[in-house]
Amino acid sequence: MRDLKHLIFFENLLQEANNDLVKQARDAGRKALGYTCYFMPEVLLDLPGCFGVRLRAPRSGSPDMATYYMSNRTCHYGRALFERALEGGFNFLDAQLATETCTVTCRFQEHLGEMDVIKNPDFFVEFSDVPFKKNENSMVHYRKQLQAHVLDKLQEKLGVDVSDEALMKAIGEHNEICRLISEIGAYRKLPNPPITGYEFHVINLVTLTCPKDLILPYIRETAEELKTREPEPVFPYRCRVVLAGAENDDPDFTKLVESCGAMVVADRHCYGSLPGREEIVVKDGQSPLDAIARHYLETSYCPRFMPKEEMRGRKKYLAGLVKEYGADGLIVVSNKFCEYWSYERTMDALILPRDFGIPTCSIEKEYVNASTGQLRTRFQAFVESVEIKKLQEAK
């Protein structure tokens, strides 16, 4: 396939959290608001005069300084973020909008607030509590948390317009991003897609880490370009897989999977689009904040939700993605010492093959792909097992 026009530009944007579009927005006087989790609605951070940046630590090395403060038995993702903060990589932030969700990222964000790490005198950290259930009481609590710890604080400390009109405008811009990403992602359902999993991962990731209004023209152009992009004459992969799991903000991991012969056709992980790029619907008579709170709580498939029906629903959702995207198997990944996803990955590896007949590869890895040789061996063996299963079914 011919190269996508903006792919190199997108790849360059992902080399640093403080990328060129972030700098452009900051130079225009806009406030940069960091966050780490789906439960911090990005649409609330894209109000007039500010923009959201989902934090990453690309090209991380050994997090020695962060390990001193957080111990080596905590998730490498949280330590890598704190290491980058200690290095000065997040000094462009004006605030960190945190959520009481993942334990290690909570510790990382608490360190930001308590240790004066960010060299910005006006920087502040604000936490929102996220419920563990999806009932009406949880919805009311979540909405109140977003009002008190996001909107009220942005208005009080940064003078941000948090009116319903401003929220509706932010929802409109957010929904356009969602429509375009969903349109691009739909090509992956085709027998021979005109876009690779790696390319999609890069495209979706820049919409999370750049100001929406500045990245939007490039996403529009890319969506238009894909309408006429010709795929390879023959499908160049040995099988198709759904990639699921915890924080995965490294497109090179997706590239590694695909280099082993498995095309990634759907991304159900914390930095993915399933869920994550569904449009927010504001019903008649409903306040924008209520619509936002309900949307993020109802669409989340986070393993924090422990009720039996929720856990079973996540397995059905994964099985549905495998069917919808014509995948031959599932790769589920958790970061080492990740509390929630370690349990979820173990259950997925048991339940998906047993109850749904889906070949499943279970991987535990570090945030940084240091053991690529071992991972490559695992993925190649999985691809071969999928091929053998397909041959047996054909017979």
C-alpha positions, 0 to 999 in steps of 0.5 A: 500500500502507498504510504499515508500522507500524514503518517510520519507527521503523526509518528513524530507527534508521538515521540514526546508528550510536549509535541509540536501541536501541544506547543502550538496550543500553549503558545496561543495561551491555552492551558494543558490538562493532563489525564491518564484514564478513560474515566476522566472524560476528555471532552471536559478538558477540551473546553474553551481556552484549554485542551486535554493530553492523555499522558504517555512516556514514549521511549522510556528507559529504566525508571530508576528514580521513580522506582526509588519513590514507588518501589519495583513492585508497582506497574511499570506504566505508573513508574515510567510516567513519574520518571518522565515527570522527574525528567521534566517531560511534563512541565508544560502541564497546567493541571493534572485531572486525576481519577481514583481508579488504577492504584499505581497511576493514583500514586503517580499523580499524588507524587505530582501534587505533593513533591512539586515535580512540575515546574509550573507555579500554578500547576495543581492536581485534582482527584475525582472519585469513580464508582465501582458500579453502574447503577443510578446512585453511581451515576449521580455520584460520578456526575457530582464528582465531575462537577466539583472536581473538574468543572468547578476547579477549571472555572475557579483556578483557570477561568474556563467557561464551563457553561452548557453552551461550552460543553455542547460545543466541546461535545460536537468537536469530540463527536466529529473525532469519534465519527472519523475514527470509527469510519477509519476503524470500520475498514478493518472489518474488510477481508483485506483492509486498506489500513494496518493495525499499527497505522490505526493505533498511531492515528487514534493515539494522536487524537488522545494526545493532541489538541482536538481542533489542531489534529482534526484537519489531519484526521479528516484528510486521512479519512478521505485518503483511505476512501481511495487507498488500495490494499495489498493485492493479496491479504499479507497476514497469516491471521487476524486478531483482536488486541485487548488489555491494559494501558497500551500506548506503544504502536510499536507493540502493535507493529511487533504483533503484526510482524509475526503475521497477525493483523490487529483488526480491533483494539480493546485496550485502555488507549484503544477505540473500542470502547473510547470512540463512541459519540456522546448523545445528549437527549432532549431535556438532558444536561450536557454534564449528565449525558457525559457522565452517563456516557463514560460510565455506561460505555466503559468495560473496565475490569474495575467493575466486579459484579458477575453480570459486568464480568460476563458482559466483558467476555461477551463484548470481546467475543462480539468484537472477534466475530464483528471484525472477522478475527481468528483469535484474541491477544490479551495483555496486562502490564506486570503488577497491574492489579485489575488487568492481571485478574482480567487477563487470567479469566479471559485466557480461561473463559474465551477459549472454553465458552466461546471457542476463541483461541487466546494468547495471554501476555504479561509484559513491561510498559517498555518492550525490552523482551521483544525476542520472547514476545516474538516467539510467543506471538509466532507460536500463537499464529501457528496454533491459529493456523493449525486450528483453521486447517483442522476446522477445514478438514 
